[in-house]
Amino acid sequence: MSAQIVLLPVFVLVGLTFAFFLVGTRRGSLAGNETKARDMALSQSDLPLFFYVLIALALPLRHADLVIVLLSWVFVVTCFARTGIFVTSNDVRQGSLAWLAGALVLFAMWLYFALRILLLI
C-alpha cells in the first residue's frame, strides 16, 4: 500500500481536529460555554492519539494494508460524527455512541495489527 493512501485518513483527521479547534471552540465561547468547548476539543484528541501511533508504526513496518486503510476511514467517519453531534445538537447519548463506535474500530485496528505482527502474517 502506498504511503499516500495510508496517510490520507490521517491528514483528513488532522484537518478535522484543526477545524474543530478553530470553529468548535469559537462556537462554545460565543455561546458562553467556553469550558465545555475546550473539554470537547481536548477529548477530540484522546482516541486519535492511538490512531496516529498505530499508523506511525504500521507504515514503516509495512503492515499497513487494505484492512488498515478501510478501518482508518471508518474511524475518521466516527470522529466526524462525534464532532458533528457536538457542534449541532450536543446530545450526550449520541456523542457517546459515536465515541464508542470509534473506540471499537480502533480496538479492531490494533488487534488486527498486533496479530499480523505476532503471527508474522
Helices and strands as residue ranges (DSSP letters): H 3-19, I 20-24, H 25-30, H 34-43, H 46-58, H 66-87, H 92-118
